[in-house]
Amino acid sequence: MGGVRQYYEVDIDLVQTSCDYAVPLYDYQDDRDVLTRWSEKRREDGICECWEEKSTVSLDGAPTGILD
């Protein structure tokens, strides 16, 4: 169960980009392991408890269906 992310299916009407003149260049260094370490520490029961506590409703109040 470790490393699970929620995703949304959306319809996109408009996409805009910047000119990229001031965007810094970054080099890939490594994968992040924060989510993996967090999930290993909590284990499956703790992850489900966290989802129930914090992730059943989105920031705008919509149900997420994460426990369905």
N, C-alpha and C positions, 0 to 999 in steps of 0.2 A: 504494500500500500504506500510505501514511502515515495515521496516526490510526486504526489498527485496535484494537479492544478485544475481549476475549473475553467471552462471556456464558454463563450457565448456565440451563437450563430446570429449574425446581423446582416441587414441589407444596407449597403453603403450608397448614399445619394451623391456625395461630393467628396473629393479628395484634393487637398492642397499641399503643396510642398514649399519649402523656403529655397532661397538661392544657394544655401550652403556656404556662403562666403565666410561666416564666422563660426562654423561648426568645427570643433577640434577633431583631430585625427586620433584614433585609438587603436592600439594593437591588441589582438587577442592574447591573453595570458594563460587562462585556465578556466575550466568550468567552475561555477559556484557550487559549493556543497552545503550551503546553509539549510536549504529545505530538506535535504537528505538527513543531515545531522539532527534537525528538529524532529523529523518524523521517526527516526530511530529511537530518540529519547522518549517520545510520547507513546510509541507503539500504537497498534490499531485502535484499541479502546479509547486511548487518550485523544487520538486524532478525531474520532467520531464525536467525543464529548466536546472538543473544541469547535468542530463544525456546528454542532447543535447550539452551542452557546453564542457563536459569533458569526456564522455564515449562512443562516437560513433565509436572511433577507438582505438584498443588495443595498448599496448606499442610498439609492433613490426609493427604497421601500418595496421593491418587487421581490416576490418569492424566488429563491434561487433553485429550489428542487434538489439541493445537494444531498439530501438524505433519502430521496426517492429511490 
